[in-house]
Amino acid sequence: MTAGNRQTVTVLGLGPMGQALAGAFLSGGHDTTVWNRTASKGDALVARGATRAGTVTDAVTASDLVVVCVIDYDAVQAIIEPVAEALRGKTVVNLTADSPARARQLADWAAQRGIGYLDGAIMTPAPTIGGPVARVLYAGPRDLYEEHRETLASVGGTAAHLGTDPGRAAAHDVSLLDMFWTGMAGVVHGFALAKAEGIDAVDLTGYAQGIVGLLPNIIADFAKRIDEGKFTADISSIQSAAAGMDHIIHAAHNRGIDTGVLDAAAALAGKAISAGHGNESFARLAQVLYGK
Ligand SMILES: NC(=O)c1ccc[n+]([C@@H]2O[C@H](COP(=O)([O-])OP(=O)(O)OC[C@H]3O[C@@H](n4cnc5c(N)ncnc54)[C@H](OP(=O)(O)O)[C@@H]3O)[C@@H](O)[C@H]2O)c1
């Protein structure tokens, strides 16, 4: 503990997110030790009062709470596996994004070595960290979360503990980013089609924001249908959506634009129609995908 009774924290990994996290712990008054494979990325933090550790062992020895945030779990394992003995009895909070299965594997690895392990997913960009907009999801032992909750609050915004299954934060992360990246693929494809039709991207912007603005209500409606297994179409059917997608595919082909993403979406709608769901809500496609 530091003078103000604040917990000391170690941050491993100083990409944009690791730097933001370490900066937030410093702002929260925590003695903060940093380590990064490329040491120079810690310079600005050291200038703000962070301690630079020369080795991972020194870094994890400095604090009982070790936050790791690097590119993926291969990198996490490369960093922490060699220092497992030094981590025994401490808590690792892994804020690196990866799959739920890998989160569960790493939690098992940590448990076998007497290391406390919380898995987390950061849902907002680095500049939000430390401010009111930050959102972080955690999973793993609740007592461990409660023990470090106050320190982790320096990350800012909203934090939620989602349960003891260590894969649950990562499961939320991949599900939400599935929506995000599939949507982003549609954003750039729509802009490409507009450009090919002689429409400047800025001229499409207001309309694009309007059509994407329909999604929050659709998400709430679909969630209810998917949980209840009720897919009666009252506004638009899969059959009608498939016809709409076909028009876009033809328009893109006419302009020589790749249609891979929409082809995949149309194929999925086609599968639902073949299974007899053509007159149901588009929400049915989620059930067709997960198969139960
Ligand atoms: N940036 C954001 O806004 C944001 C938002 C939400 C979630 N996240 C998540 O936060 C995590 C970190 O993201 P980031 O933006 O900080 O940058 P990043 O590019 O995903 O990761 C960079 C960090 O990973 C380290 N690294 C990569 N390979 C390594 C290896 N083999 N061994 C040791 N260290 C290795 C880098 O070290 P070097 O500096 O030595 O290369 C650097 O510290 C990711 O999981 C990302 O998905 C980021």
The ligand as an ORCA input file, in Angstrom:
! r2SCAN-3c Opt
* xyz 0 1
  N      -6.419      0.779    -28.034
  C      -7.701      0.769    -27.724
  O      -8.398      1.780    -27.859
  C      -8.341     -0.497    -27.189
  C      -9.730     -0.501    -26.895
  C     -10.304     -1.624    -26.319
  C      -9.533     -2.754    -26.077
  N      -8.193     -2.737    -26.410
  C      -7.416     -3.960    -26.177
  O      -6.291     -3.681    -25.359
  C      -5.239     -4.568    -25.713
  C      -3.982     -3.743    -25.965
  O      -4.242     -2.876    -27.051
  P      -3.313     -1.646    -27.393
  O      -4.158     -0.650    -28.097
  O      -2.572     -1.198    -26.203
  O      -2.253     -2.150    -28.462
  P      -1.883     -3.506    -29.184
  O      -1.212     -3.124    -30.444
  O      -3.058     -4.423    -29.285
  O      -0.796     -4.156    -28.185
  C       0.444     -3.559    -28.058
  C       1.137     -4.106    -26.838
  O       1.366     -5.519    -26.975
  C       2.762     -5.755    -26.745
  N       3.170     -6.970    -27.426
  C       2.815     -7.391    -28.652
  N       3.387     -8.590    -28.919
  C       4.115     -8.916    -27.815
  C       4.921    -10.022    -27.469
  N       5.080    -11.068    -28.300
  N       5.529    -10.021    -26.257
  C       5.369     -8.990    -25.401
  N       4.604     -7.908    -25.665
  C       3.985     -7.884    -26.866
  C       3.409     -4.513    -27.289
  O       4.750     -4.422    -26.890
  P       5.769     -3.522    -27.769
  O       5.433     -2.104    -27.424
  O       7.101     -3.963    -27.316
  O       5.499     -3.836    -29.223
  C       2.508     -3.471    -26.665
  O       2.755     -3.320    -25.289
  C      -5.688     -5.360    -26.935
  O      -6.181     -6.605    -26.526
  C      -6.838     -4.511    -27.483
  O      -7.791     -5.282    -28.173
  C      -7.578     -1.644    -26.947
*
